[in-house]
Amino acid sequence: MQKNKQKELTFTLFKHDIEIGAFYNLLYQANDVILALFFIVGSFLFFKESTTFYGTILFVIGSFQLLIRPLIMISKEIHIYRIKNN
């Protein structure tokens, strides 16, 4: 019974079976790493007045990535719901 349930929660991507939870967790973590890098680099750009504009751009991009975090989890839940209800 457990194998069938686990098989239900997979999808095929480039001829590989991918577990849904692991895939979305990877997306979430990758987004967090990129988000942190934007904020770190943006912070350093604020040290010089000539690069403040670029720092601000990175902060805005990072802020949009904060929006992406819950969207990844919502997508995961929708994906699982659709598989379970088909």
C-alpha positions in Angstrom: 0.0 0.0 0.0 2.8 2.5 0.9 4.5 1.9 -2.5 1.4 2.7 -4.4 0.8 5.9 -2.4 4.4 7.0 -3.0 4.2 6.2 -6.7 1.1 8.4 -6.9 3.1 11.4 -5.6 5.7 11.3 -8.4 5.8 12.7 -11.9 8.1 12.2 -14.8 10.6 14.9 -15.9 13.1 14.1 -18.6 12.5 10.4 -18.3 13.1 10.4 -14.5 10.5 9.8 -11.8 10.5 12.8 -9.4 8.9 12.8 -6.0 6.7 15.9 -5.8 7.6 16.9 -2.2 11.3 16.6 -2.9 11.0 18.6 -6.2 9.1 21.5 -4.6 11.4 21.5 -1.5 14.4 21.8 -3.9 12.7 24.7 -5.7 12.0 26.4 -2.3 15.6 26.0 -1.1 17.1 27.1 -4.3 14.9 30.2 -4.3 16.0 30.9 -0.7 19.7 30.7 -1.6 19.3 33.0 -4.6 17.2 35.4 -2.4 19.9 35.5 0.2 22.6 36.2 -2.5 20.5 39.1 -3.9 20.2 40.7 -0.4 23.8 40.2 0.5 25.1 41.6 -2.7 22.6 44.4 -2.6 23.7 45.3 0.9 27.3 45.6 -0.2 26.3 47.8 -3.0 24.8 50.3 -0.5 28.3 51.0 0.9 29.1 53.2 -2.1 26.8 56.0 -3.2 27.6 55.2 -6.9 26.2 51.7 -6.6 23.2 52.4 -4.4 20.8 52.2 -7.4 22.0 48.7 -8.3 21.6 47.7 -4.6 18.1 48.9 -4.7 17.3 46.9 -7.8 18.7 43.7 -6.1 16.5 44.4 -3.1 13.4 44.8 -5.3 14.2 41.5 -7.0 14.8 39.8 -3.6 11.4 41.2 -2.5 9.7 39.5 -5.5 11.5 36.3 -4.6 9.9 36.5 -1.1 6.6 36.4 -3.0 7.7 33.3 -4.9 8.3 31.3 -1.7 4.6 30.9 -0.8 3.7 30.4 -4.5 6.0 27.4 -4.6 4.2 25.8 -1.7 0.8 26.7 -3.1 1.9 25.1 -6.4 3.0 22.0 -4.5 -0.4 21.6 -2.8 -2.3 22.1 -6.0 -0.1 19.5 -7.8 -0.6 17.0 -5.0 -4.4 17.7 -4.9 -4.7 17.2 -8.7 -2.8 13.9 -8.6 -4.8 12.5 -5.7 -8.2 13.5 -7.2 -7.6 12.1 -10.7 
